[in-house]
Amino acid sequence: MPDLQDLFDQSANAVRAARYWSTRTARLMIGVPDYETYVAHRQAKHPDQPIMTYVEFFRERQQARYAVGKGRFRGCC
């Protein structure tokens, strides 16, 4: 018979994983960029280059999504 503590730990891990992936999916669906993924990528693939702050990253992603920097507002659709 499994130990109750082991079952609790497994359930807690499953809940944490579900919350993480649900949050990440929801953010991608509404267009909120994933800063942690960006930082991990920059550290792994481009360690010699600077990493934008969260505010810089968010603004850059908004400008890229809505084409604000190109003198027009494209919107999301």
PDB file of N, H, CA, C and O in Angstrom:
ATOM      1  N   MET A   1       0.841  -1.177   0.000  1.00  0.00           N
ATOM      2  CA  MET A   1       0.000   0.000   0.000  1.00  0.00           C
ATOM      3  C   MET A   1       0.890   1.246   0.000  1.00  0.00           C
ATOM      4  O   MET A   1       1.819   1.335   0.802  1.00  0.00           O
ATOM      5  N   PRO A   2       0.620   2.202  -0.883  1.00  0.00           N
ATOM      6  CA  PRO A   2       1.463   3.401  -0.944  1.00  0.00           C
ATOM      7  C   PRO A   2       1.336   4.243   0.328  1.00  0.00           C
ATOM      8  O   PRO A   2       0.289   4.294   0.973  1.00  0.00           O
ATOM      9  N   ASP A   3       2.421   4.883   0.647  1.00  0.00           N
ATOM     10  H   ASP A   3       3.272   4.842   0.123  1.00  0.00           H
ATOM     11  CA  ASP A   3       2.459   5.772   1.799  1.00  0.00           C
ATOM     12  C   ASP A   3       1.643   7.029   1.484  1.00  0.00           C
ATOM     13  O   ASP A   3       1.706   7.546   0.369  1.00  0.00           O
ATOM     14  N   LEU A   4       0.886   7.514   2.453  1.00  0.00           N
ATOM     15  H   LEU A   4       0.834   7.093   3.359  1.00  0.00           H
ATOM     16  CA  LEU A   4       0.053   8.700   2.238  1.00  0.00           C
ATOM     17  C   LEU A   4       0.897   9.937   1.927  1.00  0.00           C
ATOM     18  O   LEU A   4       0.489  10.784   1.132  1.00  0.00           O
ATOM     19  N   GLN A   5       2.060  10.042   2.543  1.00  0.00           N
ATOM     20  H   GLN A   5       2.392   9.354   3.189  1.00  0.00           H
ATOM     21  CA  GLN A   5       2.933  11.191   2.271  1.00  0.00           C
ATOM     22  C   GLN A   5       3.408  11.172   0.819  1.00  0.00           C
ATOM     23  O   GLN A   5       3.473  12.216   0.170  1.00  0.00           O
ATOM     24  N   ASP A   6       3.739   9.981   0.311  1.00  0.00           N
ATOM     25  H   ASP A   6       3.685   9.133   0.838  1.00  0.00           H
ATOM     26  CA  ASP A   6       4.150   9.869  -1.092  1.00  0.00           C
ATOM     27  C   ASP A   6       3.015  10.289  -2.029  1.00  0.00           C
ATOM     28  O   ASP A   6       3.240  10.996  -3.011  1.00  0.00           O
ATOM     29  N   LEU A   7       1.792   9.846  -1.716  1.00  0.00           N
ATOM     30  H   LEU A   7       1.608   9.271  -0.918  1.00  0.00           H
ATOM     31  CA  LEU A   7       0.643  10.238  -2.541  1.00  0.00           C
ATOM     32  C   LEU A   7       0.418  11.742  -2.503  1.00  0.00           C
ATOM     33  O   LEU A   7       0.127  12.363  -3.525  1.00  0.00           O
ATOM     34  N   PHE A   8       0.556  12.320  -1.314  1.00  0.00           N
ATOM     35  H   PHE A   8       0.792  11.816  -0.483  1.00  0.00           H
ATOM     36  CA  PHE A   8       0.404  13.762  -1.175  1.00  0.00           C
ATOM     37  C   PHE A   8       1.472  14.503  -1.976  1.00  0.00           C
ATOM     38  O   PHE A   8       1.164  15.475  -2.665  1.00  0.00           O
ATOM     39  N   ASP A   9       2.719  14.052  -1.891  1.00  0.00           N
ATOM     40  H   ASP A   9       2.968  13.262  -1.331  1.00  0.00           H
ATOM     41  CA  ASP A   9       3.809  14.693  -2.630  1.00  0.00           C
ATOM     42  C   ASP A   9       3.588  14.604  -4.133  1.00  0.00           C
ATOM     43  O   ASP A   9       3.818  15.573  -4.856  1.00  0.00           O
ATOM     44  N   GLN A  10       3.143  13.445  -4.603  1.00  0.00           N
ATOM     45  H   GLN A  10       2.956  12.657  -4.015  1.00  0.00           H
ATOM     46  CA  GLN A  10       2.885  13.279  -6.035  1.00  0.00           C
ATOM     47  C   GLN A  10       1.744  14.193  -6.489  1.00  0.00           C
ATOM     48  O   GLN A  10       1.809  14.794  -7.562  1.00  0.00           O
ATOM     49  N   SER A  11       0.709  14.290  -5.669  1.00  0.00           N
ATOM     50  H   SER A  11       0.656  13.801  -4.798  1.00  0.00           H
ATOM     51  CA  SER A  11      -0.420  15.161  -6.006  1.00  0.00           C
ATOM     52  C   SER A  11       0.002  16.622  -6.026  1.00  0.00           C
ATOM     53  O   SER A  11      -0.387  17.379  -6.916  1.00  0.00           O
ATOM     54  N   ALA A  12       0.800  17.012  -5.039  1.00  0.00           N
ATOM     55  H   ALA A  12       1.117  16.397  -4.317  1.00  0.00           H
ATOM     56  CA  ALA A  12       1.267  18.398  -4.982  1.00  0.00           C
ATOM     57  C   ALA A  12       2.129  18.721  -6.200  1.00  0.00           C
ATOM     58  O   ALA A  12       2.017  19.808  -6.765  1.00  0.00           O
ATOM     59  N   ASN A  13       2.983  17.792  -6.605  1.00  0.00           N
ATOM     60  H   ASN A  13       3.074  16.908  -6.146  1.00  0.00           H
ATOM     61  CA  ASN A  13       3.823  18.009  -7.797  1.00  0.00           C
ATOM     62  C   ASN A  13       2.961  18.116  -9.049  1.00  0.00           C
ATOM     63  O   ASN A  13       3.229  18.946  -9.918  1.00  0.00           O
ATOM     64  N   ALA A  14       1.936  17.290  -9.146  1.00  0.00           N
ATOM     65  H   ALA A  14       1.718  16.617  -8.440  1.00  0.00           H
ATOM     66  CA  ALA A  14       1.047  17.340 -10.309  1.00  0.00           C
ATOM     67  C   ALA A  14       0.291  18.664 -10.358  1.00  0.00           C
ATOM     68  O   ALA A  14       0.106  19.235 -11.433  1.00  0.00           O
ATOM     69  N   VAL A  15      -0.143  19.149  -9.208  1.00  0.00           N
ATOM     70  H   VAL A  15       0.008  18.686  -8.335  1.00  0.00           H
ATOM     71  CA  VAL A  15      -0.855  20.431  -9.160  1.00  0.00           C
ATOM     72  C   VAL A  15       0.071  21.566  -9.565  1.00  0.00           C
ATOM     73  O   VAL A  15      -0.329  22.445 -10.328  1.00  0.00           O
ATOM     74  N   ARG A  16       1.310  21.562  -9.064  1.00  0.00           N
ATOM     75  H   ARG A  16       1.635  20.848  -8.444  1.00  0.00           H
ATOM     76  CA  ARG A  16       2.281  22.605  -9.435  1.00  0.00           C
ATOM     77  C   ARG A  16       2.558  22.588 -10.937  1.00  0.00           C
ATOM     78  O   ARG A  16       2.617  23.642 -11.571  1.00  0.00           O
ATOM     79  N   ALA A  17       2.727  21.401 -11.503  1.00  0.00           N
ATOM     80  H   ALA A  17       2.679  20.545 -10.988  1.00  0.00           H
ATOM     81  CA  ALA A  17       2.988  21.293 -12.942  1.00  0.00           C
ATOM     82  C   ALA A  17       1.790  21.791 -13.744  1.00  0.00           C
ATOM     83  O   ALA A  17       1.954  22.507 -14.731  1.00  0.00           O
ATOM     84  N   ALA A  18       0.599  21.415 -13.324  1.00  0.00           N
ATOM     85  H   ALA A  18       0.466  20.833 -12.522  1.00  0.00           H
ATOM     86  CA  ALA A  18      -0.612  21.854 -14.039  1.00  0.00           C
ATOM     87  C   ALA A  18      -0.762  23.366 -13.964  1.00  0.00           C
ATOM     88  O   ALA A  18      -1.124  24.006 -14.951  1.00  0.00           O
ATOM     89  N   ARG A  19      -0.488  23.933 -12.805  1.00  0.00           N
ATOM     90  H   ARG A  19      -0.194  23.413 -12.003  1.00  0.00           H
ATOM     91  CA  ARG A  19      -0.591  25.394 -12.661  1.00  0.00           C
ATOM     92  C   ARG A  19       0.446  26.098 -13.532  1.00  0.00           C
ATOM     93  O   ARG A  19       0.134  27.093 -14.187  1.00  0.00           O
ATOM     94  N   TYR A  20       1.679  25.586 -13.544  1.00  0.00           N
ATOM     95  H   TYR A  20       1.932  24.778 -13.012  1.00  0.00           H
ATOM     96  CA  TYR A  20       2.739  26.188 -14.352  1.00  0.00           C
ATOM     97  C   TYR A  20       2.357  26.182 -15.833  1.00  0.00           C
ATOM     98  O   TYR A  20       2.427  27.216 -16.497  1.00  0.00           O
ATOM     99  N   TRP A  21       1.953  25.023 -16.348  1.00  0.00           N
ATOM    100  H   TRP A  21       1.896  24.183 -15.809  1.00  0.00           H
ATOM    101  CA  TRP A  21       1.644  24.920 -17.772  1.00  0.00           C
ATOM    102  C   TRP A  21       0.361  25.652 -18.136  1.00  0.00           C
ATOM    103  O   TRP A  21       0.258  26.196 -19.235  1.00  0.00           O
ATOM    104  N   SER A  22      -0.613  25.676 -17.244  1.00  0.00           N
ATOM    105  H   SER A  22      -0.530  25.233 -16.352  1.00  0.00           H
ATOM    106  CA  SER A  22      -1.839  26.422 -17.514  1.00  0.00           C
ATOM    107  C   SER A  22      -1.552  27.914 -17.597  1.00  0.00           C
ATOM    108  O   SER A  22      -2.051  28.602 -18.487  1.00  0.00           O
ATOM    109  N   THR A  23      -0.748  28.407 -16.667  1.00  0.00           N
ATOM    110  H   THR A  23      -0.343  27.848 -15.943  1.00  0.00           H
ATOM    111  CA  THR A  23      -0.385  29.827 -16.668  1.00  0.00           C
ATOM    112  C   THR A  23       0.400  30.177 -17.914  1.00  0.00           C
ATOM    113  O   THR A  23       0.138  31.194 -18.557  1.00  0.00           O
ATOM    114  N   ARG A  24       1.359  29.341 -18.254  1.00  0.00           N
ATOM    115  H   ARG A  24       1.572  28.516 -17.731  1.00  0.00           H
ATOM    116  CA  ARG A  24       2.184  29.603 -19.439  1.00  0.00           C
ATOM    117  C   ARG A  24       1.333  29.601 -20.717  1.00  0.00           C
ATOM    118  O   ARG A  24       1.495  30.463 -21.580  1.00  0.00           O
ATOM    119  N   THR A  25       0.439  28.637 -20.824  1.00  0.00           N
ATOM    120  H   THR A  25       0.307  27.937 -20.123  1.00  0.00           H
ATOM    121  CA  THR A  25      -0.436  28.558 -22.002  1.00  0.00           C
ATOM    122  C   THR A  25      -1.346  29.774 -22.087  1.00  0.00           C
ATOM    123  O   THR A  25      -1.520  30.347 -23.162  1.00  0.00           O
ATOM    124  N   ALA A  26      -1.928  30.169 -20.959  1.00  0.00           N
ATOM    125  H   ALA A  26      -1.787  29.703 -20.085  1.00  0.00           H
ATOM    126  CA  ALA A  26      -2.816  31.332 -20.961  1.00  0.00           C
ATOM    127  C   ALA A  26      -2.060  32.592 -21.362  1.00  0.00           C
ATOM    128  O   ALA A  26      -2.576  33.408 -22.125  1.00  0.00           O
ATOM    129  N   ARG A  27      -0.849  32.756 -20.859  1.00  0.00           N
ATOM    130  H   ARG A  27      -0.430  32.092 -20.239  1.00  0.00           H
ATOM    131  CA  ARG A  27      -0.063  33.932 -21.227  1.00  0.00           C
ATOM    132  C   ARG A  27       0.251  33.952 -22.717  1.00  0.00           C
ATOM    133  O   ARG A  27       0.187  35.006 -23.351  1.00  0.00           O
ATOM    134  N   LEU A  28       0.588  32.805 -23.274  1.00  0.00           N
ATOM    135  H   LEU A  28       0.640  31.950 -22.759  1.00  0.00           H
ATOM    136  CA  LEU A  28       0.866  32.746 -24.706  1.00  0.00           C
ATOM    137  C   LEU A  28      -0.390  33.043 -25.522  1.00  0.00           C
ATOM    138  O   LEU A  28      -0.310  33.685 -26.569  1.00  0.00           O
ATOM    139  N   MET A  29      -1.537  32.585 -25.055  1.00  0.00           N
ATOM    140  H   MET A  29      -1.602  32.063 -24.204  1.00  0.00           H
ATOM    141  CA  MET A  29      -2.780  32.805 -25.787  1.00  0.00           C
ATOM    142  C   MET A  29      -3.161  34.279 -25.843  1.00  0.00           C
ATOM    143  O   MET A  29      -3.709  34.739 -26.845  1.00  0.00           O
ATOM    144  N   ILE A  30      -2.877  35.023 -24.776  1.00  0.00           N
ATOM    145  H   ILE A  30      -2.432  34.649 -23.962  1.00  0.00           H
ATOM    146  CA  ILE A  30      -3.244  36.436 -24.776  1.00  0.00           C
ATOM    147  C   ILE A  30      -2.082  37.342 -25.156  1.00  0.00           C
ATOM    148  O   ILE A  30      -2.229  38.564 -25.196  1.00  0.00           O
ATOM    149  N   GLY A  31      -0.923  36.743 -25.437  1.00  0.00           N
ATOM    150  H   GLY A  31      -0.803  35.751 -25.404  1.00  0.00           H
ATOM    151  CA  GLY A  31       0.191  37.519 -25.946  1.00  0.00           C
ATOM    152  C   GLY A  31       1.125  38.093 -24.908  1.00  0.00           C
ATOM    153  O   GLY A  31       1.885  39.009 -25.222  1.00  0.00           O
ATOM    154  N   VAL A  32       1.102  37.593 -23.681  1.00  0.00           N
ATOM    155  H   VAL A  32       0.485  36.849 -23.427  1.00  0.00           H
ATOM    156  CA  VAL A  32       2.043  38.049 -22.668  1.00  0.00           C
ATOM    157  C   VAL A  32       3.331  37.254 -22.851  1.00  0.00           C
ATOM    158  O   VAL A  32       3.311  36.027 -22.761  1.00  0.00           O
ATOM    159  N   PRO A  33       4.444  37.924 -23.104  1.00  0.00           N
ATOM    160  CA  PRO A  33       5.690  37.209 -23.373  1.00  0.00           C
ATOM    161  C   PRO A  33       6.243  36.505 -22.130  1.00  0.00           C
ATOM    162  O   PRO A  33       5.961  36.895 -20.997  1.00  0.00           O
ATOM    163  N   ASP A  34       7.031  35.465 -22.371  1.00  0.00           N
ATOM    164  H   ASP A  34       7.260  35.148 -23.291  1.00  0.00           H
ATOM    165  CA  ASP A  34       7.600  34.659 -21.304  1.00  0.00           C
ATOM    166  C   ASP A  34       9.046  35.096 -21.055  1.00  0.00           C
ATOM    167  O   ASP A  34       9.967  34.636 -21.730  1.00  0.00           O
ATOM    168  N   TYR A  35       9.229  35.975 -20.094  1.00  0.00           N
ATOM    169  H   TYR A  35       8.481  36.349 -19.546  1.00  0.00           H
ATOM    170  CA  TYR A  35      10.543  36.560 -19.815  1.00  0.00           C
ATOM    171  C   TYR A  35      11.546  35.514 -19.332  1.00  0.00           C
ATOM    172  O   TYR A  35      12.716  35.562 -19.712  1.00  0.00           O
ATOM    173  N   GLU A  36      11.106  34.574 -18.504  1.00  0.00           N
ATOM    174  H   GLU A  36      10.155  34.535 -18.196  1.00  0.00           H
ATOM    175  CA  GLU A  36      12.022  33.559 -17.978  1.00  0.00           C
ATOM    176  C   GLU A  36      12.613  32.711 -19.098  1.00  0.00           C
ATOM    177  O   GLU A  36      13.796  32.371 -19.061  1.00  0.00           O
ATOM    178  N   THR A  37      11.796  32.368 -20.096  1.00  0.00           N
ATOM    179  H   THR A  37      10.836  32.644 -20.127  1.00  0.00           H
ATOM    180  CA  THR A  37      12.289  31.599 -21.233  1.00  0.00           C
ATOM    181  C   THR A  37      13.300  32.413 -22.032  1.00  0.00           C
ATOM    182  O   THR A  37      14.318  31.885 -22.478  1.00  0.00           O
ATOM    183  N   TYR A  38      13.015  33.693 -22.208  1.00  0.00           N
ATOM    184  H   TYR A  38      12.188  34.122 -21.845  1.00  0.00           H
ATOM    185  CA  TYR A  38      13.934  34.591 -22.908  1.00  0.00           C
ATOM    186  C   TYR A  38      15.289  34.645 -22.195  1.00  0.00           C
ATOM    187  O   TYR A  38      16.332  34.519 -22.836  1.00  0.00           O
ATOM    188  N   VAL A  39      15.277  34.830 -20.877  1.00  0.00           N
ATOM    189  H   VAL A  39      14.430  34.932 -20.356  1.00  0.00           H
ATOM    190  CA  VAL A  39      16.524  34.924 -20.109  1.00  0.00           C
ATOM    191  C   VAL A  39      17.305  33.617 -20.202  1.00  0.00           C
ATOM    192  O   VAL A  39      18.518  33.636 -20.410  1.00  0.00           O
ATOM    193  N   ALA A  40      16.627  32.492 -20.052  1.00  0.00           N
ATOM    194  H   ALA A  40      15.642  32.477 -19.883  1.00  0.00           H
ATOM    195  CA  ALA A  40      17.308  31.194 -20.137  1.00  0.00           C
ATOM    196  C   ALA A  40      17.940  31.000 -21.517  1.00  0.00           C
ATOM    197  O   ALA A  40      19.058  30.496 -21.625  1.00  0.00           O
ATOM    198  N   HIS A  41      17.225  31.401 -22.566  1.00  0.00           N
ATOM    199  H   HIS A  41      16.317  31.810 -22.478  1.00  0.00           H
ATOM    200  CA  HIS A  41      17.763  31.275 -23.925  1.00  0.00           C
ATOM    201  C   HIS A  41      19.002  32.160 -24.108  1.00  0.00           C
ATOM    202  O   HIS A  41      20.015  31.718 -24.650  1.00  0.00           O
ATOM    203  N   ARG A  42      18.908  33.408 -23.651  1.00  0.00           N
ATOM    204  H   ARG A  42      18.085  33.767 -23.210  1.00  0.00           H
ATOM    205  CA  ARG A  42      20.042  34.327 -23.809  1.00  0.00           C
ATOM    206  C   ARG A  42      21.269  33.833 -23.052  1.00  0.00           C
ATOM    207  O   ARG A  42      22.390  33.921 -23.552  1.00  0.00           O
ATOM    208  N   GLN A  43      21.053  33.311 -21.840  1.00  0.00           N
ATOM    209  H   GLN A  43      20.142  33.239 -21.434  1.00  0.00           H
ATOM    210  CA  GLN A  43      22.177  32.816 -21.052  1.00  0.00           C
ATOM    211  C   GLN A  43      22.805  31.586 -21.687  1.00  0.00           C
ATOM    212  O   GLN A  43      24.023  31.417 -21.636  1.00  0.00           O
ATOM    213  N   ALA A  44      21.993  30.730 -22.282  1.00  0.00           N
ATOM    214  H   ALA A  44      21.003  30.867 -22.324  1.00  0.00           H
ATOM    215  CA  ALA A  44      22.500  29.496 -22.878  1.00  0.00           C
ATOM    216  C   ALA A  44      23.124  29.721 -24.253  1.00  0.00           C
ATOM    217  O   ALA A  44      24.180  29.163 -24.551  1.00  0.00           O
ATOM    218  N   LYS A  45      22.487  30.525 -25.083  1.00  0.00           N
ATOM    219  H   LYS A  45      21.629  30.979 -24.841  1.00  0.00           H
ATOM    220  CA  LYS A  45      22.910  30.665 -26.484  1.00  0.00           C
ATOM    221  C   LYS A  45      23.712  31.922 -26.780  1.00  0.00           C
ATOM    222  O   LYS A  45      24.496  31.938 -27.729  1.00  0.00           O
ATOM    223  N   HIS A  46      23.537  32.967 -25.996  1.00  0.00           N
ATOM    224  H   HIS A  46      22.900  32.953 -25.225  1.00  0.00           H
ATOM    225  CA  HIS A  46      24.207  34.241 -26.248  1.00  0.00           C
ATOM    226  C   HIS A  46      24.778  34.823 -24.949  1.00  0.00           C
ATOM    227  O   HIS A  46      24.414  35.933 -24.561  1.00  0.00           O
ATOM    228  N   PRO A  47      25.665  34.087 -24.277  1.00  0.00           N
ATOM    229  CA  PRO A  47      26.143  34.549 -22.959  1.00  0.00           C
ATOM    230  C   PRO A  47      26.965  35.834 -23.009  1.00  0.00           C
ATOM    231  O   PRO A  47      27.107  36.513 -21.992  1.00  0.00           O
ATOM    232  N   ASP A  48      27.505  36.173 -24.169  1.00  0.00           N
ATOM    233  H   ASP A  48      27.389  35.621 -24.995  1.00  0.00           H
ATOM    234  CA  ASP A  48      28.337  37.371 -24.297  1.00  0.00           C
ATOM    235  C   ASP A  48      27.530  38.637 -24.587  1.00  0.00           C
ATOM    236  O   ASP A  48      28.085  39.735 -24.614  1.00  0.00           O
ATOM    237  N   GLN A  49      26.224  38.484 -24.802  1.00  0.00           N
ATOM    238  H   GLN A  49      25.773  37.592 -24.780  1.00  0.00           H
ATOM    239  CA  GLN A  49      25.379  39.626 -25.136  1.00  0.00           C
ATOM    240  C   GLN A  49      24.524  40.026 -23.928  1.00  0.00           C
ATOM    241  O   GLN A  49      24.181  39.179 -23.103  1.00  0.00           O
ATOM    242  N   PRO A  50      24.181  41.320 -23.825  1.00  0.00           N
ATOM    243  CA  PRO A  50      23.378  41.767 -22.670  1.00  0.00           C
ATOM    244  C   PRO A  50      21.948  41.228 -22.732  1.00  0.00           C
ATOM    245  O   PRO A  50      21.424  40.913 -23.801  1.00  0.00           O
ATOM    246  N   ILE A  51      21.346  41.133 -21.564  1.00  0.00           N
ATOM    247  H   ILE A  51      21.772  41.388 -20.696  1.00  0.00           H
ATOM    248  CA  ILE A  51      19.964  40.668 -21.439  1.00  0.00           C
ATOM    249  C   ILE A  51      19.101  41.870 -21.070  1.00  0.00           C
ATOM    250  O   ILE A  51      19.425  42.618 -20.148  1.00  0.00           O
ATOM    251  N   MET A  52      17.999  42.051 -21.799  1.00  0.00           N
ATOM    252  H   MET A  52      17.736  41.443 -22.548  1.00  0.00           H
ATOM    253  CA  MET A  52      17.089  43.157 -21.518  1.00  0.00           C
ATOM    254  C   MET A  52      16.447  42.964 -20.141  1.00  0.00           C
ATOM    255  O   MET A  52      16.258  41.838 -19.681  1.00  0.00           O
ATOM    256  N   THR A  53      16.122  44.073 -19.504  1.00  0.00           N
ATOM    257  H   THR A  53      16.276  44.988 -19.878  1.00  0.00           H
ATOM    258  CA  THR A  53      15.339  43.999 -18.276  1.00  0.00           C
ATOM    259  C   THR A  53      13.927  43.565 -18.645  1.00  0.00           C
ATOM    260  O   THR A  53      13.571  43.535 -19.823  1.00  0.00           O
ATOM    261  N   TYR A  54      13.122  43.229 -17.637  1.00  0.00           N
ATOM    262  H   TYR A  54      13.412  43.253 -16.680  1.00  0.00           H
ATOM    263  CA  TYR A  54      11.746  42.809 -17.914  1.00  0.00           C
ATOM    264  C   TYR A  54      10.973  43.922 -18.611  1.00  0.00           C
ATOM    265  O   TYR A  54      10.223  43.666 -19.553  1.00  0.00           O
ATOM    266  N   VAL A  55      11.152  45.143 -18.154  1.00  0.00           N
ATOM    267  H   VAL A  55      11.761  45.351 -17.388  1.00  0.00           H
ATOM    268  CA  VAL A  55      10.433  46.276 -18.751  1.00  0.00           C
ATOM    269  C   VAL A  55      10.844  46.462 -20.210  1.00  0.00           C
ATOM    270  O   VAL A  55       9.983  46.648 -21.070  1.00  0.00           O
ATOM    271  N   GLU A  56      12.141  46.414 -20.504  1.00  0.00           N
ATOM    272  H   GLU A  56      12.841  46.263 -19.805  1.00  0.00           H
ATOM    273  CA  GLU A  56      12.619  46.539 -21.887  1.00  0.00           C
ATOM    274  C   GLU A  56      12.071  45.402 -22.751  1.00  0.00           C
ATOM    275  O   GLU A  56      11.631  45.622 -23.880  1.00  0.00           O
ATOM    276  N   PHE A  57      12.106  44.196 -22.210  1.00  0.00           N
ATOM    277  H   PHE A  57      12.463  44.018 -21.293  1.00  0.00           H
ATOM    278  CA  PHE A  57      11.623  43.022 -22.932  1.00  0.00           C
ATOM    279  C   PHE A  57      10.129  43.152 -23.243  1.00  0.00           C
ATOM    280  O   PHE A  57       9.697  42.892 -24.367  1.00  0.00           O
ATOM    281  N   PHE A  58       9.350  43.553 -22.247  1.00  0.00           N
ATOM    282  H   PHE A  58       9.701  43.764 -21.335  1.00  0.00           H
ATOM    283  CA  PHE A  58       7.908  43.690 -22.430  1.00  0.00           C
ATOM    284  C   PHE A  58       7.587  44.742 -23.484  1.00  0.00           C
ATOM    285  O   PHE A  58       6.745  44.515 -24.353  1.00  0.00           O
ATOM    286  N   ARG A  59       8.251  45.884 -23.413  1.00  0.00           N
ATOM    287  H   ARG A  59       8.936  46.068 -22.708  1.00  0.00           H
ATOM    288  CA  ARG A  59       8.016  46.941 -24.414  1.00  0.00           C
ATOM    289  C   ARG A  59       8.397  46.482 -25.812  1.00  0.00           C
ATOM    290  O   ARG A  59       7.677  46.756 -26.773  1.00  0.00           O
ATOM    291  N   GLU A  60       9.521  45.788 -25.934  1.00  0.00           N
ATOM    292  H   GLU A  60      10.105  45.565 -25.154  1.00  0.00           H
ATOM    293  CA  GLU A  60       9.965  45.306 -27.248  1.00  0.00           C
ATOM    294  C   GLU A  60       8.956  44.321 -27.822  1.00  0.00           C
ATOM    295  O   GLU A  60       8.658  44.362 -29.016  1.00  0.00           O
ATOM    296  N   ARG A  61       8.426  43.435 -26.980  1.00  0.00           N
ATOM    297  H   ARG A  61       8.668  43.401 -26.010  1.00  0.00           H
ATOM    298  CA  ARG A  61       7.438  42.452 -27.431  1.00  0.00           C
ATOM    299  C   ARG A  61       6.130  43.131 -27.820  1.00  0.00           C
ATOM    300  O   ARG A  61       5.497  42.731 -28.796  1.00  0.00           O
ATOM    301  N   GLN A  62       5.715  44.152 -27.072  1.00  0.00           N
ATOM    302  H   GLN A  62       6.230  44.477 -26.279  1.00  0.00           H
ATOM    303  CA  GLN A  62       4.504  44.898 -27.439  1.00  0.00           C
ATOM    304  C   GLN A  62       4.686  45.598 -28.775  1.00  0.00           C
ATOM    305  O   GLN A  62       3.796  45.564 -29.625  1.00  0.00           O
ATOM    306  N   GLN A  63       5.827  46.228 -28.961  1.00  0.00           N
ATOM    307  H   GLN A  63       6.550  46.255 -28.270  1.00  0.00           H
ATOM    308  CA  GLN A  63       6.087  46.925 -30.221  1.00  0.00           C
ATOM    309  C   GLN A  63       6.120  45.946 -31.382  1.00  0.00           C
ATOM    310  O   GLN A  63       5.616  46.245 -32.465  1.00  0.00           O
ATOM    311  N   ALA A  64       6.707  44.782 -31.161  1.00  0.00           N
ATOM    312  H   ALA A  64       7.116  44.539 -30.281  1.00  0.00           H
ATOM    313  CA  ALA A  64       6.752  43.779 -32.224  1.00  0.00           C
ATOM    314  C   ALA A  64       5.356  43.251 -32.541  1.00  0.00           C
ATOM    315  O   ALA A  64       5.030  43.012 -33.704  1.00  0.00           O
ATOM    316  N   ARG A  65       4.548  43.071 -31.527  1.00  0.00           N
ATOM    317  H   ARG A  65       4.814  43.265 -30.582  1.00  0.00           H
ATOM    318  CA  ARG A  65       3.210  42.513 -31.742  1.00  0.00           C
ATOM    319  C   ARG A  65       2.283  43.508 -32.427  1.00  0.00           C
ATOM    320  O   ARG A  65       1.543  43.142 -33.341  1.00  0.00           O
ATOM    321  N   TYR A  66       2.319  44.746 -31.996  1.00  0.00           N
ATOM    322  H   TYR A  66       2.920  45.043 -31.253  1.00  0.00           H
ATOM    323  CA  TYR A  66       1.383  45.737 -32.508  1.00  0.00           C
ATOM    324  C   TYR A  66       1.978  46.660 -33.564  1.00  0.00           C
ATOM    325  O   TYR A  66       1.299  47.576 -34.028  1.00  0.00           O
ATOM    326  N   ALA A  67       3.221  46.442 -33.949  1.00  0.00           N
ATOM    327  H   ALA A  67       3.773  45.699 -33.573  1.00  0.00           H
ATOM    328  CA  ALA A  67       3.895  47.226 -34.992  1.00  0.00           C
ATOM    329  C   ALA A  67       3.879  48.717 -34.686  1.00  0.00           C
ATOM    330  O   ALA A  67       3.758  49.537 -35.597  1.00  0.00           O
ATOM    331  N   VAL A  68       3.998  49.070 -33.426  1.00  0.00           N
ATOM    332  H   VAL A  68       4.096  48.405 -32.686  1.00  0.00           H
ATOM    333  CA  VAL A  68       3.964  50.470 -33.011  1.00  0.00           C
ATOM    334  C   VAL A  68       5.174  51.217 -33.547  1.00  0.00           C
ATOM    335  O   VAL A  68       5.048  52.369 -33.964  1.00  0.00           O
ATOM    336  N   GLY A  69       6.335  50.591 -33.546  1.00  0.00           N
ATOM    337  H   GLY A  69       6.436  49.655 -33.207  1.00  0.00           H
ATOM    338  CA  GLY A  69       7.560  51.252 -33.970  1.00  0.00           C
ATOM    339  C   GLY A  69       7.604  51.570 -35.451  1.00  0.00           C
ATOM    340  O   GLY A  69       8.467  52.332 -35.887  1.00  0.00           O
ATOM    341  N   LYS A  70       6.702  51.011 -36.231  1.00  0.00           N
ATOM    342  H   LYS A  70       6.001  50.392 -35.877  1.00  0.00           H
ATOM    343  CA  LYS A  70       6.699  51.223 -37.671  1.00  0.00           C
ATOM    344  C   LYS A  70       5.746  52.340 -38.091  1.00  0.00           C
ATOM    345  O   LYS A  70       5.471  52.505 -39.280  1.00  0.00           O
ATOM    346  N   GLY A  71       5.243  53.105 -37.127  1.00  0.00           N
ATOM    347  H   GLY A  71       5.466  52.970 -36.162  1.00  0.00           H
ATOM    348  CA  GLY A  71       4.392  54.240 -37.455  1.00  0.00           C
ATOM    349  C   GLY A  71       2.941  53.898 -37.716  1.00  0.00           C
ATOM    350  O   GLY A  71       2.176  54.736 -38.193  1.00  0.00           O
ATOM    351  N   ARG A  72       2.566  52.691 -37.411  1.00  0.00           N
ATOM    352  H   ARG A  72       3.187  52.010 -37.023  1.00  0.00           H
ATOM    353  CA  ARG A  72       1.166  52.314 -37.587  1.00  0.00           C
ATOM    354  C   ARG A  72       0.755  51.399 -36.443  1.00  0.00           C
ATOM    355  O   ARG A  72       1.586  50.716 -35.844  1.00  0.00           O
ATOM    356  N   PHE A  73      -0.508  51.399 -36.159  1.00  0.00           N
ATOM    357  H   PHE A  73      -1.183  51.954 -36.645  1.00  0.00           H
ATOM    358  CA  PHE A  73      -1.033  50.497 -35.148  1.00  0.00           C
ATOM    359  C   PHE A  73      -1.802  49.402 -35.859  1.00  0.00           C
ATOM    360  O   PHE A  73      -2.861  49.646 -36.438  1.00  0.00           O
ATOM    361  N   ARG A  74      -1.272  48.219 -35.811  1.00  0.00           N
ATOM    362  H   ARG A  74      -0.412  48.021 -35.341  1.00  0.00           H
ATOM    363  CA  ARG A  74      -1.841  47.102 -36.530  1.00  0.00           C
ATOM    364  C   ARG A  74      -2.921  46.390 -35.715  1.00  0.00           C
ATOM    365  O   ARG A  74      -3.858  45.830 -36.284  1.00  0.00           O
ATOM    366  N   GLY A  75      -2.796  46.410 -34.394  1.00  0.00           N
ATOM    367  H   GLY A  75      -2.035  46.865 -33.932  1.00  0.00           H
ATOM    368  CA  GLY A  75      -3.741  45.658 -33.559  1.00  0.00           C
ATOM    369  C   GLY A  75      -3.391  44.184 -33.557  1.00  0.00           C
ATOM    370  O   GLY A  75      -2.348  43.785 -34.077  1.00  0.00           O
ATOM    371  N   CYS A  76      -4.240  43.393 -32.985  1.00  0.00           N
ATOM    372  H   CYS A  76      -5.087  43.717 -32.563  1.00  0.00           H
ATOM    373  CA  CYS A  76      -3.911  41.973 -32.868  1.00  0.00           C
ATOM    374  C   CYS A  76      -4.503  41.156 -33.997  1.00  0.00           C
ATOM    375  O   CYS A  76      -4.107  40.003 -34.167  1.00  0.00           O
ATOM    376  N   CYS A  77      -5.421  41.684 -34.769  1.00  0.00           N
ATOM    377  H   CYS A  77      -5.743  42.620 -34.631  1.00  0.00           H
ATOM    378  CA  CYS A  77      -6.077  40.869 -35.794  1.00  0.00           C
ATOM    379  C   CYS A  77      -5.977  41.497 -37.170  1.00  0.00           C
ATOM    380  O   CYS A  77      -6.479  40.935 -38.144  1.00  0.00           O
TER     381      CYS A  77
END
